[in-house]
Amino acid sequence: MTALISPIGILKNYIGGQNQVTVEAGRTVREAIAALGMPPEIVALVMVNEDPQPKDYVLQEGDVVKLIAVIGGG
């Protein structure tokens, strides 16, 4: 069982510049991104199948997840 994670912008750096990566379903988004070496606190928005979800959402077979980074500035 797998899900697809597509990081946006600078988050791609955590997966070697790839556009997407397959992860194991059955774990939370937070667990999956941490396993990829991505600090969960830099992810501002999680979209699962085009719907916003918390980082504690449990990934299901076939989910497509988009991750959007925190934007800094000032």
MMTF fields as JSON, N, C-alpha, C and O atoms, coordinates in Angstrom:
{
  "mmtfVersion": "1.0.0",
  "mmtfProducer": "UNKNOWN",
  "numBonds": 295,
  "numAtoms": 296,
  "numGroups": 74,
  "numChains": 1,
  "numModels": 1,
  "chainsPerModel": [1],
  "groupsPerChain": [74],
  "chainIdList": ["A"],
  "bondAtomList": [4, 2, 8, 6, 12, 10, 16, 14, 20, 18, 24, 22, 28, 26, 32, 30, 36, 34, 40, 38, 44, 42, 48, 46, 52, 50, 56, 54, 60, 58, 64, 62, 68, 66, 72, 70, 76, 74, 80, 78, 84, 82, 88, 86, 92, 90, 96, 94, 100, 98, 104, 102, 108, 106, 112, 110, 116, 114, 120, 118, 124, 122, 128, 126, 132, 130, 136, 134, 140, 138, 144, 142, 148, 146, 152, 150, 156, 154, 160, 158, 164, 162, 168, 166, 172, 170, 176, 174, 180, 178, 184, 182, 188, 186, 192, 190, 196, 194, 200, 198, 204, 202, 208, 206, 212, 210, 216, 214, 220, 218, 224, 222, 228, 226, 232, 230, 236, 234, 240, 238, 244, 242, 248, 246, 252, 250, 256, 254, 260, 258, 264, 262, 268, 266, 272, 270, 276, 274, 280, 278, 284, 282, 288, 286, 292, 290],
  "bondOrderList": [1, 1, 1, 1, 1, 1, 1, 1, 1, 1, 1, 1, 1, 1, 1, 1, 1, 1, 1, 1, 1, 1, 1, 1, 1, 1, 1, 1, 1, 1, 1, 1, 1, 1, 1, 1, 1, 1, 1, 1, 1, 1, 1, 1, 1, 1, 1, 1, 1, 1, 1, 1, 1, 1, 1, 1, 1, 1, 1, 1, 1, 1, 1, 1, 1, 1, 1, 1, 1, 1, 1, 1, 1],
  "groupList": [{"groupName": "MET", "atomNameList": ["N", "CA", "C", "O"], "elementList": ["N", "C", "C", "O"], "formalChargeList": [0, 0, 0, 0], "bondAtomList": [1, 0, 2, 1, 3, 2], "bondOrderList": [1, 1, 2], "singleLetterCode": "M", "chemCompType": "L-PEPTIDE LINKING"}, {"groupName": "THR", "atomNameList": ["N", "CA", "C", "O"], "elementList": ["N", "C", "C", "O"], "formalChargeList": [0, 0, 0, 0], "bondAtomList": [1, 0, 2, 1, 3, 2], "bondOrderList": [1, 1, 2], "singleLetterCode": "T", "chemCompType": "L-PEPTIDE LINKING"}, {"groupName": "ALA", "atomNameList": ["N", "CA", "C", "O"], "elementList": ["N", "C", "C", "O"], "formalChargeList": [0, 0, 0, 0], "bondAtomList": [1, 0, 2, 1, 3, 2], "bondOrderList": [1, 1, 2], "singleLetterCode": "A", "chemCompType": "L-PEPTIDE LINKING"}, {"groupName": "LEU", "atomNameList": ["N", "CA", "C", "O"], "elementList": ["N", "C", "C", "O"], "formalChargeList": [0, 0, 0, 0], "bondAtomList": [1, 0, 2, 1, 3, 2], "bondOrderList": [1, 1, 2], "singleLetterCode": "L", "chemCompType": "L-PEPTIDE LINKING"}, {"groupName": "ILE", "atomNameList": ["N", "CA", "C", "O"], "elementList": ["N", "C", "C", "O"], "formalChargeList": [0, 0, 0, 0], "bondAtomList": [1, 0, 2, 1, 3, 2], "bondOrderList": [1, 1, 2], "singleLetterCode": "I", "chemCompType": "L-PEPTIDE LINKING"}, {"groupName": "SER", "atomNameList": ["N", "CA", "C", "O"], "elementList": ["N", "C", "C", "O"], "formalChargeList": [0, 0, 0, 0], "bondAtomList": [1, 0, 2, 1, 3, 2], "bondOrderList": [1, 1, 2], "singleLetterCode": "S", "chemCompType": "L-PEPTIDE LINKING"}, {"groupName": "PRO", "atomNameList": ["N", "CA", "C", "O"], "elementList": ["N", "C", "C", "O"], "formalChargeList": [0, 0, 0, 0], "bondAtomList": [1, 0, 2, 1, 3, 2], "bondOrderList": [1, 1, 2], "singleLetterCode": "P", "chemCompType": "L-PEPTIDE LINKING"}, {"groupName": "GLY", "atomNameList": ["N", "CA", "C", "O"], "elementList": ["N", "C", "C", "O"], "formalChargeList": [0, 0, 0, 0], "bondAtomList": [1, 0, 2, 1, 3, 2], "bondOrderList": [1, 1, 2], "singleLetterCode": "G", "chemCompType": "PEPTIDE LINKING"}, {"groupName": "LYS", "atomNameList": ["N", "CA", "C", "O"], "elementList": ["N", "C", "C", "O"], "formalChargeList": [0, 0, 0, 0], "bondAtomList": [1, 0, 2, 1, 3, 2], "bondOrderList": [1, 1, 2], "singleLetterCode": "K", "chemCompType": "L-PEPTIDE LINKING"}, {"groupName": "ASN", "atomNameList": ["N", "CA", "C", "O"], "elementList": ["N", "C", "C", "O"], "formalChargeList": [0, 0, 0, 0], "bondAtomList": [1, 0, 2, 1, 3, 2], "bondOrderList": [1, 1, 2], "singleLetterCode": "N", "chemCompType": "L-PEPTIDE LINKING"}, {"groupName": "TYR", "atomNameList": ["N", "CA", "C", "O"], "elementList": ["N", "C", "C", "O"], "formalChargeList": [0, 0, 0, 0], "bondAtomList": [1, 0, 2, 1, 3, 2], "bondOrderList": [1, 1, 2], "singleLetterCode": "Y", "chemCompType": "L-PEPTIDE LINKING"}, {"groupName": "GLN", "atomNameList": ["N", "CA", "C", "O"], "elementList": ["N", "C", "C", "O"], "formalChargeList": [0, 0, 0, 0], "bondAtomList": [1, 0, 2, 1, 3, 2], "bondOrderList": [1, 1, 2], "singleLetterCode": "Q", "chemCompType": "L-PEPTIDE LINKING"}, {"groupName": "VAL", "atomNameList": ["N", "CA", "C", "O"], "elementList": ["N", "C", "C", "O"], "formalChargeList": [0, 0, 0, 0], "bondAtomList": [1, 0, 2, 1, 3, 2], "bondOrderList": [1, 1, 2], "singleLetterCode": "V", "chemCompType": "L-PEPTIDE LINKING"}, {"groupName": "GLU", "atomNameList": ["N", "CA", "C", "O"], "elementList": ["N", "C", "C", "O"], "formalChargeList": [0, 0, 0, 0], "bondAtomList": [1, 0, 2, 1, 3, 2], "bondOrderList": [1, 1, 2], "singleLetterCode": "E", "chemCompType": "L-PEPTIDE LINKING"}, {"groupName": "ARG", "atomNameList": ["N", "CA", "C", "O"], "elementList": ["N", "C", "C", "O"], "formalChargeList": [0, 0, 0, 0], "bondAtomList": [1, 0, 2, 1, 3, 2], "bondOrderList": [1, 1, 2], "singleLetterCode": "R", "chemCompType": "L-PEPTIDE LINKING"}, {"groupName": "ASP", "atomNameList": ["N", "CA", "C", "O"], "elementList": ["N", "C", "C", "O"], "formalChargeList": [0, 0, 0, 0], "bondAtomList": [1, 0, 2, 1, 3, 2], "bondOrderList": [1, 1, 2], "singleLetterCode": "D", "chemCompType": "L-PEPTIDE LINKING"}],
  "groupTypeList": [0, 1, 2, 3, 4, 5, 6, 4, 7, 4, 3, 8, 9, 10, 4, 7, 7, 11, 9, 11, 12, 1, 12, 13, 2, 7, 14, 1, 12, 14, 13, 2, 4, 2, 2, 3, 7, 0, 6, 6, 13, 4, 12, 2, 3, 12, 0, 12, 9, 13, 15, 6, 11, 6, 8, 15, 10, 12, 3, 11, 13, 7, 15, 12, 12, 8, 3, 4, 2, 12, 4, 7, 7, 7],
  "groupIdList": [1, 2, 3, 4, 5, 6, 7, 8, 9, 10, 11, 12, 13, 14, 15, 16, 17, 18, 19, 20, 21, 22, 23, 24, 25, 26, 27, 28, 29, 30, 31, 32, 33, 34, 35, 36, 37, 38, 39, 40, 41, 42, 43, 44, 45, 46, 47, 48, 49, 50, 51, 52, 53, 54, 55, 56, 57, 58, 59, 60, 61, 62, 63, 64, 65, 66, 67, 68, 69, 70, 71, 72, 73, 74],
  "secStructList": [7, 3, 3, 3, 3, 3, 3, 7, 4, 4, 4, 4, 4, 4, 4, 6, 6, 7, 1, 7, 3, 3, 3, 3, 6, 6, 1, 5, 2, 2, 2, 2, 2, 2, 2, 6, 6, 7, 7, 4, 4, 4, 3, 3, 3, 3, 3, 3, 6, 6, 3, 3, 3, 7, 6, 6, 7, 5, 7, 7, 6, 6, 7, 3, 3, 3, 3, 3, 3, 7, 7, 7, 7, 7],
  "xCoordList": [0.846, 0.0, 0.887, 1.782, 0.628, 1.455, 0.616, -0.541, 1.239, 0.683, 1.777, 2.951, 1.4, 2.334, 2.455, 1.449, 3.685, 3.924, 4.59, 5.596, 4.015, 4.547, 4.856, 3.962, 6.115, 6.466, 6.536, 6.902, 6.186, 6.175, 7.357, 7.689, 7.975, 9.04, 10.263, 10.779, 10.73, 11.98, 11.914, 12.951, 10.708, 10.591, 11.115, 11.45, 11.188, 11.732, 13.185, 13.663, 13.891, 15.291, 15.458, 16.506, 14.439, 14.515, 14.366, 14.661, 13.912, 13.791, 14.634, 14.265, 15.772, 16.715, 16.248, 16.689, 15.356, 14.881, 13.805, 13.37, 13.378, 12.328, 10.986, 10.788, 10.078, 8.745, 7.821, 6.873, 8.094, 7.238, 7.992, 8.998, 7.477, 8.064, 6.935, 5.927, 7.121, 6.133, 6.502, 7.668, 5.49, 5.691, 4.682, 3.69, 4.945, 4.072, 2.793, 2.854, 1.653, 0.373, 0.287, 1.026, -0.615, -0.803, -0.056, -0.229, 0.762, 1.442, 0.899, 0.251, 1.163, 0.672, 1.543, 2.668, 0.995, 1.776, 3.034, 4.12, 2.899, 4.035, 5.126, 6.305, 4.742, 5.712, 6.376, 7.582, 5.586, 6.118, 7.12, 8.175, 6.802, 7.734, 8.988, 10.076, 8.845, 10.028, 10.937, 12.16, 10.346, 11.126, 11.89, 12.92, 11.39, 12.067, 13.168, 13.869, 13.317, 14.325, 13.855, 14.658, 12.562, 11.974, 11.433, 10.597, 11.894, 11.366, 9.877, 9.532, 8.998, 7.562, 7.17, 6.176, 7.927, 7.559, 7.74, 7.219, 8.466, 8.604, 7.469, 7.389, 6.601, 5.449, 4.269, 3.8, 3.799, 2.704, 1.341, 0.378, 1.256, -0.035, 0.102, 1.012, -0.821, -0.888, -2.208, -3.279, -2.128, -3.319, -3.335, -2.404, -4.39, -4.531, -5.719, -6.854, -5.435, -6.481, -7.244, -8.47, -6.484, -6.99, -7.752, -8.325, -7.77, -8.429, -7.394, -6.502, -7.487, -6.544, -6.731, -7.855, -5.61, -5.636, -4.552, -3.573, -4.728, -3.679, -2.506, -2.641, -1.379, -0.206, -0.43, 0.299, -1.413, -1.709, -2.664, -3.083, -3.01, -3.834, -3.1, -1.909, -3.807, -3.225, -3.371, -4.477, -2.246, -2.229, -2.935, -2.762, -3.733, -4.476, -3.896, -3.232, -4.155, -3.726, -4.191, -5.375, -3.26, -3.607, -3.724, -3.981, -3.541, -3.601, -2.529, -1.423, -2.867, -1.91, -1.79, -2.762, -0.596, -0.352, 0.54, 1.605, 0.098, 0.927, 1.343, 0.521, 2.627, 3.165, 3.641, 4.371, 3.215, 3.582, 4.35, 3.931, 5.485, 6.388, 5.913, 5.127, 6.433, 6.272, 7.026, 8.147, 6.409, 7.056, 7.506, 6.7, 8.787, 9.331, 9.514, 9.449, 9.733, 9.968, 9.817, 9.622, 9.903, 9.699, 10.552, 10.529],
  "yCoordList": [-1.179, 0.0, 1.236, 1.375, 2.121, 3.315, 4.567, 4.507, 5.693, 7.011, 7.812, 7.447, 8.879, 9.701, 11.063, 11.721, 11.489, 12.806, 13.686, 13.31, 14.868, 15.854, 17.141, 17.956, 17.328, 18.581, 19.725, 19.524, 20.913, 22.092, 22.997, 23.133, 23.599, 24.579, 24.009, 22.964, 24.711, 24.329, 22.963, 22.366, 22.461, 21.148, 20.029, 18.95, 20.279, 19.275, 18.958, 17.863, 19.91, 19.683, 18.493, 17.848, 18.198, 17.092, 15.727, 14.702, 15.711, 14.434, 14.456, 13.879, 15.135, 15.144, 15.878, 15.568, 16.855, 17.642, 16.962, 17.504, 15.786, 15.077, 15.791, 16.558, 15.531, 16.12, 15.361, 15.929, 14.076, 13.263, 12.03, 11.624, 11.453, 10.245, 9.382, 9.891, 8.084, 7.138, 6.797, 6.552, 6.785, 6.426, 5.355, 5.129, 4.717, 3.661, 4.254, 5.179, 3.73, 4.131, 3.515, 2.584, 4.037, 3.499, 4.269, 3.995, 5.218, 6.081, 7.494, 7.804, 8.341, 9.715, 10.504, 10.115, 11.612, 12.505, 12.939, 12.964, 13.278, 13.707, 12.638, 12.953, 11.388, 10.288, 10.11, 9.879, 10.22, 10.023, 11.109, 10.811, 12.358, 13.424, 13.396, 13.726, 13.007, 12.875, 11.761, 11.889, 10.668, 9.559, 9.989, 9.402, 11.003, 11.534, 12.532, 13.041, 12.811, 13.757, 15.199, 16.126, 15.382, 16.719, 17.099, 16.38, 18.213, 18.625, 18.983, 19.873, 18.316, 18.579, 20.035, 20.501, 20.752, 22.136, 23.094, 24.209, 22.689, 23.592, 23.417, 24.149, 22.445, 22.227, 23.023, 22.762, 23.99, 24.852, 24.288, 24.48, 23.582, 23.107, 21.721, 21.453, 20.848, 19.49, 19.369, 19.562, 19.049, 18.827, 17.354, 16.873, 16.65, 15.238, 15.124, 15.439, 14.667, 14.561, 15.879, 15.898, 16.981, 18.346, 18.91, 19.995, 18.198, 18.694, 18.934, 18.106, 20.057, 20.292, 19.257, 18.894, 18.789, 17.798, 18.15, 18.815, 17.706, 17.924, 16.965, 15.981, 17.268, 16.397, 15.031, 14.084, 14.919, 13.635, 12.769, 11.707, 13.207, 12.408, 11.116, 11.137, 9.99, 8.691, 8.441, 8.436, 8.237, 8.037, 6.751, 5.707, 6.85, 5.715, 5.333, 6.138, 4.107, 3.625, 4.582, 4.911, 5.031, 5.866, 7.355, 8.132, 7.779, 9.211, 9.968, 9.467, 11.168, 12.079, 13.286, 14.004, 13.491, 14.505, 15.608, 15.334, 16.844, 18.001, 18.684, 18.911, 19.009, 19.685, 21.067, 21.231, 22.063, 23.447, 23.972, 23.799, 24.617, 25.075, 26.357, 27.126, 26.557, 27.822, 28.868, 28.631, 30.016, 31.111, 32.155, 32.684, 32.445, 33.441, 34.771, 34.864, 35.75, 37.061, 38.126, 37.827, 39.325, 40.373, 41.489, 42.497],
  "zCoordList": [0.0, 0.0, 0.0, 0.833, -0.934, -1.036, -1.256, -1.672, -0.963, -1.227, -1.922, -1.864, -2.565, -3.324, -2.663, -2.398, -2.395, -1.808, -2.846, -3.448, -3.051, -3.995, -3.24, -3.009, -2.856, -2.187, -3.197, -4.355, -2.747, -3.603, -3.226, -2.049, -4.216, -3.982, -3.302, -3.699, -2.26, -1.6, -0.925, -0.637, -0.671, -0.036, -0.932, -0.444, -2.232, -3.152, -2.824, -3.119, -2.214, -1.852, -0.919, -0.919, -0.127, 0.827, 0.164, 0.778, -1.084, -1.796, -3.072, -4.095, -2.98, -4.085, -5.322, -6.428, -5.154, -6.281, -7.115, -8.131, -6.695, -7.427, -7.267, -6.325, -8.193, -8.109, -7.176, -6.634, -6.988, -6.123, -5.647, -6.229, -4.581, -4.013, -3.462, -2.973, -3.551, -3.025, -1.584, -1.272, -0.707, 0.69, 1.087, 0.394, 2.189, 2.691, 3.283, 4.093, 2.887, 3.483, 4.878, 5.199, 5.701, 7.037, 8.11, 9.298, 7.718, 8.686, 8.519, 7.519, 9.493, 9.385, 8.409, 8.094, 7.946, 7.084, 7.831, 7.252, 9.098, 9.919, 9.943, 9.782, 10.142, 10.167, 8.805, 8.719, 7.749, 6.4, 6.029, 5.468, 6.335, 5.961, 6.83, 6.358, 8.093, 8.96, 8.443, 8.489, 7.953, 7.403, 6.146, 5.813, 5.457, 4.276, 4.649, 3.775, 5.95, 6.406, 6.386, 6.492, 6.251, 6.171, 7.558, 8.104, 8.133, 9.429, 9.302, 8.525, 10.041, 9.916, 10.156, 9.601, 10.966, 11.282, 10.105, 10.146, 9.054, 7.897, 6.885, 5.898, 7.139, 6.259, 6.816, 7.924, 6.04, 6.488, 6.143, 6.885, 4.997, 4.528, 3.919, 3.135, 4.295, 3.747, 2.997, 3.574, 1.715, 0.902, 0.492, -0.154, 0.867, 0.509, -0.439, -0.08, -1.65, -2.669, -2.814, -2.922, -2.814, -2.998, -1.795, -1.892, -0.666, 0.54, 1.632, 1.815, 2.369, 3.463, 4.571, 4.918, 5.117, 6.19, 7.214, 6.877, 8.463, 9.458, 9.201, 8.475, 9.801, 9.643, 10.29, 9.994, 11.155, 11.804, 10.985, 11.446, 9.782, 8.875, 8.545, 8.233, 8.613, 8.284, 6.786, 6.246, 6.138, 4.69, 4.295, 4.924, 3.241, 2.703, 1.342, 0.69, 0.929, -0.383, -1.475, -1.552, -2.321, -3.45, -3.165, -4.084, -1.904, -1.595, -2.369, -2.573, -2.791, -3.42, -2.484, -2.248, -1.966, -0.946, -1.514, -2.066, -1.372, -1.727, -0.435, 0.452, -0.337, 0.845, 0.445, -0.533, 1.218, 0.949, 2.154, 3.298, 1.878, 2.932, 3.596, 3.043, 4.826, 5.526, 4.724, 4.274, 4.549, 3.811, 4.813, 5.579, 4.803, 5.717, 5.016, 3.79, 5.779, 5.207, 6.262, 7.44, 5.854, 6.812, 6.504, 7.211]
}
